[in-house]
């Protein structure tokens, strides 16, 4: 038999759900999800509002097929773009909570919930990030709940997510700050009141982004390697595994100090006209293949014999294999030049080079 307090809470939740269903048409008519590919249904949108006020689930995970992950990645993309612009203007101060990551805090005031996001992003990933979406990742689950996501093509980088629901808004600055840093973040979320949502509580999302060798231990990675998240619905969509609440956000592991394990570089090669043609990754001597005439890449060899050596630029040094693959993949994906790259790798798995 349920305790009286739970019975009363269930009644209050039921009554509130009915009120939300009656009022939801007002803000759903404005199509607040128009920018998303994976949109919540009416029932899912109602559940998002109810979850934001009563829990125990977080509102984004109530939004249906991949909506939560799409929302999180869109927020991450915008947060990194904003921080990079601020750095160029000399206004961005790197926050390094554990000596491993850049911390960026953002907030969104939605008609259905107040949301706060704390992104801890590996520094090298942050500097080379390019916009990505939910379809770019394999989502991995364990025991029916989301555990982590890995970039679909390389499996070299990804993210973990945890959520704290029903967090008093006044407690957010202290929750997200790094008390060990000499300077405090000074982050204060801003929300607009709305008669539908809870106006004194928010949901706090923690997202850690980095190379897989720093995001997970080898044991964790192996344990989940066969549990690739991909479950189709009868309608042809992909069902999102509901995120569970991990109250202790996962931090990036320390970078290895074994020099043999951080002997990788990422490089770019430009043709005789100065046009970027190739982006590669490998051990420190790997860039030499570009001008060897014996590269695995026919176009590089053709250029060497017909037009001479290419200019090779090392982008980053002292990388682990996963860091190298991560940066290479992000640079290739972010290439916006007028000409195509001569990369031939299909990214069906980590390189053996």
N, C-alpha and C positions, 0 to 999 in steps of 0.2 A: 504493500500500500504506500502511495506517495505521501511524503510529508505535506502538511498544510501549505508551507511556503512554496513548494513546487507546484501544488495545485493552483494556488493564486497566481503564480508566475505564468503557468500555462494558459490560464484564463485571460490574463492581460495580453499575452502574446497573440492568442486567437482573436481577441477584440481588435488589437492593433493591426493584425493582418487584414481583417475585414475593412478597417478604415483606410489602410494603404491601397487595397484593391479598388476602393471607391474613388480615391483621390489620384491614383497613379496615372490615369488617363491624362491628367493635366500636364504632367511633365514628360510623359512618354510621347505625347502628341508633338512635342518639340524635337523628338528624335535625338535624344542626348547621345545615342550610340552610332550616329550616322557615319562617323569616321572609322569605325571598326569593321573588319571583315566578318568576325565572329560575334554576332549580336545576340544578347540575351532575349529569350522569349518574354512574353508578358508575365507569366508565372515566375520565371527566373528573376526578372526585374523586381517583382514584389518581394521575393525571398531575399534579394540583396538588401533591400531596405530593412526588412525584419531582422536579418542577421546583424546589420550594423548597429541595431539597438539592443538586441537580446543575445547575440551569439548563438551557439558556441562557434559556428563556422564564421569565416571572414566573408565580407560581401563580394569580393572579386571571385572567389572560388564558387560562389552561388550563381555566377553569370552564364553558365553553360559551356558549350564546346569551345575550349581554348580561349574564351574571352579574357579570363584572368591573366593568362600569360601574354596575350596580345597587349593588354592594358599596361602590364608591368614593363614590357620591352619598349613600348612607345614612350613611357615615362623615363626609362633608362636612356633611350636615344636622345631625348630632349635635354635631360640633365647633363649628359656628357657634352652635347653640342654647346650648351650654355656655358659650361665650365671651360671648354677650349677657347671660346670667344672671349671670356673674361680673362683668361691667361694672356692671350694676345694683347689685350688692352691693359695688362698690368694690374688687373683688379682681383685676380684669383689667387688665393692662398691655399696651398696644398695642405689638406688635413690628413694625417697619417696615424690613425688610431693604434695600430699594432706594428708599425714599422714596415708594413707590407702593402697597404692599400690607401687609395684616395677615397675619402668619405664625402659623399654629396647627399644633402638632405633636401627634399622637396615636399610639397603638399598640394593636394587638390581638393577643392570644395565642390563636391558634386551635389545635385539635388537629392541623391539617394544615400550619401554617406560622406563623412569627412575622412580623408585618407592622408597618411604620412608615409613617406618612403625614405629609407636609409640605404644608400648604395655604397658598398665597400668594393672598390674596383682595383684590381691589380694595376699598378702604375703603367706597365708597358701596354697592357690591353687598353687602358684608358686613352693613351696617347695615339693609338692607331685604330680606334674604334670606328666602325662604319655602321650605318643604320641597318638593323636586322629585325626580323619578325618571328612569330611563333613557329612558322613553317620551316625556319632555318635550324631548328633544334629537334633532337630526339628527347622526349620527355620520359624519364625513367622512374618507375615506381617500385615500392617494396611493401608488401603486405596491404596493397590496395590504396596506398597514399603516395603522393608525389615525393620523390627523394631528391632528385637533381635533374638537370638538363645538360646535354652535351651537344655542341655544334654538329649538325647532321653530317657534313661532308668529311671533316677531319677527326672529330671526336677529341680534339686537342684542348678545347676550352669550353666553358659553360657557366652555369650559375646554380645556386641553391636559393630557396626562398623560405622564409618563415614569417608567421604573422602573430601579432598580439592584438586581440580584440578588446573592445570596451575600455580603452585607455583614456583616462581623464585628459582633456586637452591641456590643462594647466601643467600636467606632468611631463609633457613631451620634451621640452627643452632639456630637462635633466636626463631623460631616458636616452636621448640620441647623442648627448655630448660625450666627449672623450676626456674624462677628468684627469688623465695622466698627461695630457698635452699642455704646454706652457700657455697656449691661447685657447680660449673656448670657442666653440663653433658659433655661438650666438644665434642659433636657428630658432625662430619662433613661427609656427605655422599660422596661416591666415585662412579663416573659413567664413563663408557667408551663411547666416541663419536661414533655415527653411522649415516650414511647418510640418513637412513630412518626416524628415530625418531627425536623428538624435543630434542635438546641438551642443552638448557638453562632453561627448565622447568621440573618439576616433579609432580607426584601425591603423596599427603601426606595422608596416611591412619592412622586413630586412632582406636585402638581396645582396649576395656575395658573388662577384664575377671574377673569374680568373682562369688560368691554365689548369687542366684537370690534375696535373701532378702536384699542384698546390691547393687545389680545392678539395680533393679526396685523398685518403690514404690508398695505397695499392690494394689493400684488403677490401676496402669499401668499393672501389672501382670494379674489382673482380667479382665481388658478391652480386653486383647488380648488372653485370655486363650482358646477361641474357634476358633482362626484363625490360626490353625496349618498349617505351610507351607508344602504343598506336592501336586504338580500339575504335572501329567504325560503328556508327549508328545505322539503323535501318534507313534513315534519310540520306545517308551518304556522308555525314559529317564525321568528325573525330571527337570522341568523348574525352573530356579533360578529367583526369584523376583528381579527386578533391584533395586540396592541400590540407595537411594537418598542422597543428600549431606547435612549433618548437620554440620554447620561451628563451632558449639560449642560442642566439644566432651563430651560425658557423663562420669562423674566421679563416682567412687564408693561412695555410701552413707556411713556415719559414722557407725561404729559398735554400736550396741545397748548397753546401760549401764544398762539395766534391768537384774539383775543377774539371774532371773528365766528364761530368754530367752537365756542365754549363759551357760546353765548347762549341756551341752552335751560333750561327750568324744568319741574318736575313739580308738579302742584297737585291739591288735593282740593276738592270743592264739597259743602256741606251744605244741606239744605232748611230750610224755615221751622221745622221741628220739631227741628232739630239733627241730623238723620240723614244720614250719609254717602251720597251718591247718585252721585257722579261722580269719576273719577280721570282726569286728562289730562296731556298732555305737549306742549310746543311752544316757540316762541320767547317771549321775555319778555313780549310783549303778548298771548300766546295765552289766558291765563285770562280776559281781558275778554269773550270770546265767551259765557261762562256767563250773564252778565247783560245781554246785548246785545239779546235778543229775536229775533236773526237767526242763532242757532247752527245748525249742521248737525244738532244733536240735538233732536228734537221735544219730548222730555220736559223738557229745560232751558227751552225757549221757553215751554212750557205753564206751568211753575212761575213763570216771570218774569211772565207776564201775569195769572195767577190768584192768586198768593200773594206776588209781589214778588221782589226780588233774593235770591239765595242767598249764603251766606257762603263765600268762597273763601280757601283756605289754601295758600300756596306751601310745598311740602315741601322742595324742593332747588333751588338756583340754580347758575348757572355751569357748566352741563352741556354735554357734546357731544351730538350727536344720538343716538348709540348709548347713552350713559349715561342720557339721558332716557328712551328707549324701555325700557331695562333696568329702571330703577326703577319706571316706570309699570307694566310687565308684572308685576313682583314684587308691587307693592302690590295690583293687581287680583287676582292669583292668591291672595294671602294674605288677601283680604277675607273675614272670618268674621262679618260683621254679620247680624242677623236679616232685613234687607231686601236686595233685589237692587240692584245698581248699574244706572245708566242708560246705561252704556257700550254702544255698539252696534258697535264695531270688532270685526271677526272675526280680526284679526291674521294675515292671509294674507301680509303683507310689511310692511316698514318704512313708517311713515306719511309722507305727503308734506306734512303740515301745517307 
